[in-house]
Amino acid sequence: MPASTKGVEQAPRPATTAFEPARLVVALRLTRHAGSKAVVAGRGPAPRAILVSLCCQAFTSRARRCVYSLAAFRFKLTIRTMVPMHITTPIIMSILFCAAALGQTNTGPKVPAEVAALQGVYTGAWASYGVDANGQVVRRASWTDTMKAGNATSEAGRAFVTTMDEMVFEGGRPPAMKIKGEEGYLLNRDGTLGEYYIKTFGQEYRMRKLDGNVWTYAASASPQELAQAGFSNVRSGQHVVVKVVNQEEGVETHRITRVTTVNWTDTAGKSRWLQFVSLEGVHRRQ
């Protein structure tokens, strides 16, 4: 359920399968008969056991060496005959690897279905708020965005997608920007899903599920961030983010609101407090 926003959930791998390269030297005692047995010698990480089936049909050439490259498996096989041969039937060789060969894959942990389901494209519209010189709440910026979530991965006790969020601001200021992020789940020791998290701008936030479709998290608001919202002499700041996910007219829709509480000292030296909606927006899955 990705939802990226400026200062909140800004954001913008399928697991890969790799086969170790191997080189096998297969010495074959070829005969005229189908189903001939082969003597197999292996080198490298590949297993020493291969099942070789030979099918013999009409043929007119002499063969000493055949090199078969199985690119899909990244295996290179060199098949050498033990003796020169004159055979009058062509040889069609199918090499069937035993289960041990397939056991050398490095597929990594399986990606949970809940994480794979996060992949997709989301579009949204957002507005952020701050205060003016009198401490009154005003809109500070608005923008639209397109976020792409993909590359579902499970590794190092986490299952997640990477996100890229392209933001275009009203009036062209600030300039359009792209924000890279990550979100998904921490995994428990037994492989089940743990806490949901979001990573953006080098920060990680842990979300709590309040209900089947309601999520929330809290985060500190730094003085630098609040200065951009119009506050000065900030003593403290706190964000609370709420996300509600629903199907609106058949479209998966994420509605997000951030409430910020600020304590600052005004120009008269008076301590002031304010709680206000500092961000609101929506993401819809395309």
N, C-alpha and C positions, 0 to 999 in steps of 0.2 A: 504494500500500500504506500508507494512512494508519494511524497508531497514536499516539494522543495520551495522555499521562499527565501527572500533576502533577509539574512540575519536570523532565520529560524530553521528552515529546512532546505536551504539552498543546496543544490546538488549538481550533477551536471547541470563473470567471464564464464559460456558453457564450459563445463569441465572438459579438458582436452585429454585425448588418449594418445600415448606415445609408446612406440615399440622400440626397444633398444636395438641398435644395428647388430647384426650377427652375420657371420660367414660360416657356411657349412661346406665341407667337402664330402660329397657323396660318391662313394665308389660303387659302381653298378656292374654286376655280372649279367650282361644282357643275353637273353636267349630268344628264340623265335616264338616262345610261348607267352600268351597273355598271362598277367598275374605273376610275372617273375619276381622273385625276392631280391632284395638288395642288401649289401653290406654297407652300413652307415657309420661314418666317423664324423664327430662334430667338434668344432673349435669355437671359442667365444662364449657369450652368455646364453646362446640358444641351447635347448635340450639336445641330448645325444640321440634321442629316439625320434625317428620320423617314419611315418607310414608312406611307402611309395607304391603306387600301383601303376603298372605299365600296360598299355593297350597297344597291341601291334596290328597294323593294317598295311595295305599295299605300299611299297616304298622303294626308292632306287638310289639312295646315297650312302656314303660312308661317313660316320660321325665319330669323332674322338672327344669333342668337348662341346657342351651346351651350357650357356649361361642364362639363367632365368632370373629376372629381376622382378620381385613382387613389391612394387612401389607402395601399394596400399599398406603393406606391413613393414616396410622399410627393411626388408630382409634381402640379402644378396646371396644367391645360391650358386655355387659352382659345381657342376655335375661332370665328373670325369669318368670316362670308361677305363676299365682296367686293362683292356687289350684292344688292339685294332680289330675292326669288325667289318665284314661285308654282309649286309643283311638285305633282303629283298622286300622288306615291308616297312612303311614309315612308322615311326614311334610317336605316339601322342602320350605325353607324360603328365599326369596330374599328381601334384604333390600335396598330400593331405597331412597337415600338421596335427600332432596329438594335442590333447588338452593342456599338456605342460607348456607347449609353446605359447598358447593363448594366455596362460597364467602369468606371462611376463609383462602384461600390460600394466600401465601406471595410470589407471583411470581416476584415482583419488576417491574421496568419500562421495557418496551419492548426494546430489542437491535435493533438499526437501521440496515437496510439491508447493508448499506455501511460499517458498523463496522463488522458485521458477515462475510462479504466478505473478510476481511483482514486475516482471519484464513487460515493457510496453512503452507507448508514447502517451504523454499527458500534456494537456494544454491548460493554461490558467490565466487569471486576471487578479491583480493584487493592489493593495493600497497600504501605505505606512503613515503613521501619525506621530506628531510631536507637539511642542508648545511654542507659542509666540512669546514676545517680550513681556507680555502680561500674564504668562502662565496659562493661557487659554489653549485648549486642544485644537490643532489645525492639521490638515492633511499636508504631508511633507513630500510624498512621491507616489506615483502610480506606474504600473508596468504590466505587460503581458509576458508570458513565458511559454516555452516548449521544453519539456523535460523528457529525455530518453533514458530508460532503465534497461540494462541488459547484462550480458556476461555473467549469468548466475554461476556462483562458485561456492564450493564448500571446502574450507581449509582452516587449519590452525584454530579449531574450536569455534569457527564462525561459518555461517551460510549467508551470502549476501549478493546483491547486485551492485554494479557501478552505475552511477548516474551522471548525466551531463545536462545542465539546465542553461538554456540560452534565454537571456532576459533583455527585453527591449523597453526602454523607459519613455514615458510620455514627454514629448517635447525634445527628445534626443539628448537629454541631460539627466544623469550622466550617460556616457556612451553605452551602447549595447555591450553586454558582457556574457561570458560563459563560465559557469561554476561547476567544478567537478566534485562529486561526492560519492558516498557509499551508504547503503542501508540494508538491513537484514536482521538476522537473529544471532545471538550468542547460542552456542549449543551446549547442552548439558552433557555430562560424562557418558550417559547412555545414548547420546545422539539425538535426543528429543530437543524440541525448540525451547530456548530459554527467553531471556529478555530481548525485546526489540530495540534496535539502536539506529542512530543516524550519525554519520560523520560528515562534517562540512567545515571548511576553513580551518582544518587541523583540530577541530573540537569534536568530541563525541558526546552524544546525548542519549540517555536511556529512557525509553518510553514505557509507560505503564498502561495496561489495558483495563479500563474501568468497566467496560461492558462489551458485548459482542462486536460493536462497531464504533466504540469510543476510546480514544487514546489521549494520553496527556504526558507532559514532562515539564520540569521546572529548570531554569537556568539563570545564572547571575547576569545582570546587565552591567557592563563595564562603564566607567565614566566616559571613556572615549566614544563608545557607542551612543550613550545618552547625550553627549555634547552635539552629535550630529542631529539629534532630535530636538535640540533647542535648550537643553538644560546646562546649567553651569554650577560650579561648586557642589557637585553631587556628593552626597554622603553614602547613599546606598541605592541599589536598583535590583529589581527581581522580575523575571519573566515567568509566566505560566502559559503554556501552549495547550490548546485543546483541538483535537482533530476528530471529526465525525464523518464516517464513511457510509454512504447510502447509494441505492440505485434510484436515480431520478430520471423518470421517463425512459427507463431501460439503460441508462448510462451510469457507469460507476463514477461517483462524484465524491470528492474529498473537500469538506469545508473546514477551514482552519482559522482560528482566532487566537491572537496573543494578547494577554492582559499584562500590563506592566505597572509595577508599583515603584515610585521614585520618592526619595527624600533628598531635598537639596536646600541650599541656603540662597535666598533671593538677594537682590541688590541692597536691600535695607538691612541685611544681616539676620533676617527672620528665617527660622527653619520651616520648610513647607513640605507637605506630603500630597501626592496625587496618585490615584489609580485610574488607568484609562486603557482603552483598546488601542494598542500601538501598531497592530498589524491585522489585516483580515484578507482572506482570499479564497480561491477555489481552484481545484484541479479536476479535470475531467479526462477519463481514459478515452483515447481515440481508437 
